[in-house]
Amino acid sequence: MSEEQVITGTISAILPVEEISNGKYRKQVFAITNYEGYNAKEQTFAFEIFEPVDPEKKKIDNFIKFNKVGQKVDVSYEIRCNENGGKYYTSLSAWKVFANKDASDPANPAPADEVLDEEPPF
């Protein structure tokens, strides 16, 4: 089994949900951007989330509910490749998206370190 692939970045786009395969599946595409490229160059990655059209399946609905453009996230993904008519198509399939633990929310800043008004006794 291979090691889990995780990438951190800021959500730069969330596209509208698409129905594919004659309405059997739903697909959500979103992009994240980070500055971890060569010489800290900006790079963008587009991810896909697939699920069957089923009221019990909530992966896409939960993604839309809990994520927004500008949010820093960690994305666990796998690289998929499909052949169709002699052509190969590669995609990044996201299976977990979580708010980045190191991201700070400017609206709710983290508490500052405690400041002592007096000198320590040592």
Backbone as CSV, one residue per row, in Angstrom:
resi,resn,N_x,N_y,N_z,CA_x,CA_y,CA_z,C_x,C_y,C_z
1,MET,0.840,-1.172,0.000,0.000,0.000,0.000,0.887,1.236,0.000
2,SER,0.512,2.233,-0.785,1.325,3.433,-0.875,0.964,4.423,0.224
3,GLU,1.881,5.335,0.446,1.679,6.371,1.457,0.596,7.343,0.997
4,GLU,-0.174,7.849,1.932,-1.239,8.805,1.627,-0.633,10.070,1.020
5,GLN,-1.234,10.540,-0.069,-0.776,11.757,-0.725,-1.640,12.920,-0.252
6,VAL,-0.989,13.924,0.327,-1.697,15.087,0.859,-1.001,16.333,0.328
7,ILE,-1.798,17.303,-0.065,-1.263,18.582,-0.518,-2.019,19.688,0.209
8,THR,-1.303,20.739,0.556,-1.897,21.876,1.258,-1.919,23.076,0.322
9,GLY,-3.015,23.800,0.362,-3.127,25.000,-0.459,-4.382,25.763,-0.108
10,THR,-4.609,26.831,-0.833,-5.778,27.680,-0.635,-6.759,27.433,-1.776
11,ILE,-8.025,27.217,-1.430,-9.029,26.985,-2.471,-9.135,28.253,-3.315
12,SER,-8.870,28.104,-4.619,-8.906,29.258,-5.522,-10.134,29.252,-6.422
13,ALA,-10.811,28.108,-6.543,-12.032,28.032,-7.364,-12.851,26.823,-6.947
14,ILE,-14.159,26.991,-6.968,-15.097,25.884,-6.784,-16.083,25.996,-7.943
15,LEU,-16.026,25.030,-8.850,-16.887,25.060,-10.033,-18.271,24.491,-9.710
16,PRO,-19.261,24.775,-10.548,-20.597,24.213,-10.322,-20.580,22.677,-10.412
17,VAL,-21.456,22.050,-9.662,-21.579,20.584,-9.680,-22.120,20.163,-11.044
18,GLU,-21.546,19.095,-11.601,-21.986,18.564,-12.894,-22.604,17.187,-12.695
19,GLU,-23.624,16.864,-13.484,-24.129,15.498,-13.555,-23.523,14.873,-14.795
20,ILE,-22.975,13.655,-14.634,-22.315,12.976,-15.752,-22.866,11.573,-15.899
21,SER,-22.484,10.901,-16.971,-22.918,9.532,-17.277,-24.441,9.423,-17.255
22,ASN,-25.082,10.301,-18.026,-26.548,10.305,-18.127,-27.229,10.467,-16.769
23,GLY,-26.643,11.286,-15.898,-27.247,11.584,-14.602,-27.025,10.536,-13.533
24,LYS,-26.143,9.567,-13.766,-25.884,8.532,-12.762,-24.910,9.006,-11.676
25,TYR,-24.048,9.965,-12.030,-23.013,10.436,-11.106,-22.997,11.952,-11.064
26,ARG,-22.470,12.470,-9.941,-22.227,13.901,-9.796,-20.722,14.104,-9.673
27,LYS,-20.258,15.245,-10.186,-18.833,15.561,-10.134,-18.669,17.002,-9.675
28,GLN,-17.809,17.196,-8.697,-17.462,18.526,-8.195,-15.991,18.758,-8.497
29,VAL,-15.668,19.842,-9.164,-14.279,20.202,-9.443,-13.943,21.441,-8.618
30,PHE,-12.776,21.411,-7.977,-12.285,22.577,-7.253,-10.779,22.667,-7.449
31,ALA,-10.248,23.865,-7.290,-8.814,24.077,-7.479,-8.209,24.657,-6.213
32,ILE,-6.980,24.244,-5.941,-6.221,24.853,-4.852,-4.918,25.395,-5.425
33,THR,-4.414,26.426,-4.779,-3.172,27.067,-5.202,-2.229,27.119,-4.008
34,ASN,-0.954,26.867,-4.283,0.064,27.054,-3.251,1.327,27.596,-3.894
35,TYR,2.326,27.850,-3.080,3.581,28.415,-3.570,4.729,27.458,-3.279
36,GLU,4.507,26.198,-3.516,5.511,25.179,-3.241,6.189,24.684,-4.512
37,GLY,6.005,25.387,-5.609,6.648,25.023,-6.869,8.113,25.422,-6.867
38,TYR,8.779,25.189,-7.967,10.179,25.541,-8.127,10.367,27.030,-7.874
39,ASN,11.332,27.380,-7.053,11.598,28.779,-6.658,10.364,29.443,-6.058
40,ALA,9.578,28.679,-5.313,8.367,29.161,-4.642,7.362,29.743,-5.634
41,LYS,7.375,29.212,-6.847,6.437,29.664,-7.877,5.029,29.160,-7.564
42,GLU,4.035,29.998,-7.875,2.639,29.609,-7.671,2.302,28.417,-8.566
43,GLN,1.580,27.467,-7.991,1.098,26.327,-8.770,-0.339,26.030,-8.374
44,THR,-1.115,25.577,-9.338,-2.526,25.297,-9.119,-2.810,23.849,-9.473
45,PHE,-3.652,23.201,-8.653,-4.046,21.815,-8.867,-5.567,21.742,-8.883
46,ALA,-6.130,21.068,-9.878,-7.582,20.881,-9.954,-7.913,19.467,-9.489
47,PHE,-8.848,19.351,-8.564,-9.266,18.069,-8.007,-10.718,17.799,-8.371
48,GLU,-11.067,16.526,-8.401,-12.442,16.113,-8.674,-12.957,15.271,-7.520
49,ILE,-14.242,15.444,-7.226,-14.937,14.589,-6.263,-16.086,13.956,-7.038
50,PHE,-16.161,12.624,-7.028,-17.228,11.895,-7.710,-18.102,11.200,-6.689
51,GLU,-19.392,11.098,-6.997,-20.289,10.272,-6.195,-21.516,9.922,-7.035
52,PRO,-22.129,8.762,-6.749,-23.368,8.414,-7.456,-24.490,9.358,-7.030
53,VAL,-25.441,9.583,-7.925,-26.612,10.398,-7.573,-27.461,9.538,-6.650
54,ASP,-27.439,9.868,-5.365,-28.109,9.085,-4.336,-28.316,10.003,-3.132
55,PRO,-29.551,10.108,-2.633,-29.790,11.010,-1.491,-28.948,10.668,-0.255
56,GLU,-28.491,9.439,-0.157,-27.677,9.032,0.994,-26.227,9.489,0.866
57,LYS,-25.781,9.766,-0.338,-24.389,10.181,-0.569,-24.299,11.687,-0.408
58,LYS,-23.449,12.125,0.495,-23.375,13.549,0.840,-21.976,14.141,0.702
59,LYS,-21.068,13.439,0.044,-19.686,13.907,-0.030,-19.597,15.296,-0.688
60,ILE,-20.263,15.472,-1.825,-20.218,16.764,-2.518,-20.967,17.830,-1.724
61,ASP,-22.139,17.487,-1.203,-22.898,18.458,-0.404,-22.088,18.924,0.802
62,ASN,-21.398,18.009,1.461,-20.577,18.382,2.622,-19.383,19.236,2.200
63,PHE,-18.805,18.922,1.050,-17.697,19.752,0.571,-18.174,21.194,0.387
64,ILE,-19.315,21.368,-0.285,-19.850,22.710,-0.539,-20.210,23.407,0.770
65,LYS,-20.766,22.659,1.710,-21.203,23.233,2.988,-20.024,23.727,3.834
66,PHE,-18.916,22.990,3.836,-17.826,23.284,4.766,-16.604,23.960,4.139
67,ASN,-16.624,24.242,2.848,-15.460,24.843,2.195,-15.864,26.056,1.373
68,LYS,-14.925,26.997,1.227,-15.183,28.191,0.438,-13.879,28.670,-0.187
69,VAL,-13.996,29.467,-1.234,-12.828,30.040,-1.884,-12.078,30.898,-0.863
70,GLY,-10.752,30.750,-0.843,-9.913,31.492,0.097,-9.538,30.711,1.339
71,GLN,-10.162,29.555,1.544,-9.881,28.739,2.731,-8.648,27.883,2.491
72,LYS,-7.785,27.788,3.506,-6.601,26.933,3.421,-6.991,25.522,3.833
73,VAL,-6.655,24.538,2.991,-7.087,23.159,3.221,-5.952,22.163,2.978
74,ASP,-6.133,20.989,3.542,-5.311,19.820,3.249,-6.185,18.880,2.435
75,VAL,-5.695,18.443,1.276,-6.458,17.557,0.401,-5.726,16.223,0.297
76,SER,-6.405,15.144,0.695,-5.889,13.790,0.476,-6.448,13.338,-0.868
77,TYR,-5.588,12.794,-1.699,-6.027,12.485,-3.064,-5.294,11.272,-3.612
78,GLU,-5.798,10.809,-4.764,-5.108,9.772,-5.517,-5.084,10.197,-6.977
79,ILE,-4.075,9.738,-7.682,-3.942,10.050,-9.100,-4.606,8.916,-9.872
80,ARG,-5.528,9.276,-10.754,-6.234,8.277,-11.559,-5.958,8.527,-13.033
81,CYS,-5.927,7.446,-13.789,-5.749,7.538,-15.232,-6.763,6.609,-15.893
82,ASN,-7.492,7.141,-16.874,-8.478,6.355,-17.606,-8.194,6.445,-19.091
83,GLU,-8.468,5.349,-19.802,-8.299,5.307,-21.247,-9.676,5.365,-21.889
84,ASN,-9.799,6.167,-22.927,-11.057,6.259,-23.662,-10.723,6.506,-25.126
85,GLY,-11.045,5.547,-25.968,-10.805,5.695,-27.402,-9.347,5.872,-27.767
86,GLY,-8.475,5.214,-27.040,-7.049,5.303,-27.337,-6.358,6.518,-26.745
87,LYS,-7.094,7.351,-26.030,-6.498,8.506,-25.356,-6.531,8.271,-23.862
88,TYR,-5.530,8.814,-23.166,-5.432,8.648,-21.725,-5.696,9.977,-21.031
89,TYR,-6.463,9.908,-19.955,-6.843,11.080,-19.180,-6.445,10.862,-17.729
90,THR,-5.699,11.800,-17.188,-5.236,11.717,-15.803,-5.974,12.757,-14.975
91,SER,-6.390,12.350,-13.769,-7.083,13.290,-12.889,-6.615,13.094,-11.453
92,LEU,-6.823,14.137,-10.657,-6.549,14.074,-9.227,-7.889,13.924,-8.528
93,SER,-8.093,12.784,-7.904,-9.375,12.483,-7.259,-9.249,12.704,-5.750
94,ALA,-9.937,13.744,-5.258,-9.895,14.063,-3.828,-10.817,13.128,-3.067
95,TRP,-10.362,12.615,-1.949,-11.237,11.778,-1.128,-11.356,12.294,0.294
96,LYS,-10.517,13.269,0.687,-10.680,13.954,1.973,-10.235,15.393,1.795
97,VAL,-11.022,16.322,2.321,-10.651,17.738,2.314,-10.931,18.273,3.713
98,PHE,-9.884,18.753,4.376,-10.017,19.271,5.727,-9.395,20.650,5.813
99,ALA,-9.934,21.493,6.691,-9.318,22.785,6.960,-7.907,22.536,7.474
100,ASN,-6.962,23.316,6.989,-5.577,23.175,7.414,-5.451,23.602,8.866
101,LYS,-4.847,22.775,9.686,-4.723,23.045,11.126,-3.831,24.252,11.410
102,ASP,-2.902,24.545,10.500,-1.983,25.662,10.710,-2.549,26.977,10.205
103,ALA,-3.685,26.932,9.532,-4.261,28.163,8.971,-4.868,29.001,10.079
104,SER,-4.624,30.271,10.011,-5.228,31.165,11.002,-6.334,31.952,10.326
105,ASP,-7.409,32.143,11.042,-8.556,32.889,10.549,-8.411,34.321,11.026
106,PRO,-8.256,35.297,10.094,-8.071,36.681,10.525,-9.252,37.205,11.342
107,ALA,-10.449,36.645,11.135,-11.613,37.098,11.897,-11.561,36.600,13.339
108,ASN,-10.895,35.459,13.553,-10.762,34.884,14.890,-9.291,34.591,15.158
109,PRO,-8.492,35.602,15.475,-7.069,35.362,15.667,-6.800,34.436,16.852
110,ALA,-5.724,33.685,16.729,-5.325,32.807,17.826,-4.884,33.661,19.001
111,PRO,-5.114,33.180,20.227,-4.709,33.982,21.379,-3.196,34.164,21.398
112,ALA,-2.771,35.366,21.748,-1.340,35.660,21.822,-0.753,34.966,23.038
113,ASP,0.558,34.810,23.013,1.217,34.242,24.186,0.957,35.151,25.385
114,GLU,0.882,34.526,26.545,0.622,35.281,27.763,1.788,36.212,28.053
115,VAL,1.484,37.430,28.393,2.514,38.422,28.713,2.532,38.590,30.235
116,LEU,3.718,38.449,30.816,3.863,38.610,32.258,4.125,40.082,32.577
117,ASP,3.423,40.592,33.547,3.626,41.981,33.971,4.820,42.116,34.921
118,GLU,5.271,41.011,35.443,6.386,41.078,36.369,7.467,40.131,35.908
119,GLU,8.646,40.324,36.424,9.782,39.488,36.055,9.633,38.126,36.721
120,PRO,10.070,37.050,36.056,10.029,35.735,36.702,10.983,35.693,37.894
121,PRO,10.678,34.860,38.899,11.463,34.852,40.151,12.799,34.136,40.042
122,PHE,13.281,33.788,38.903,14.584,33.100,38.808,15.601,33.907,38.095
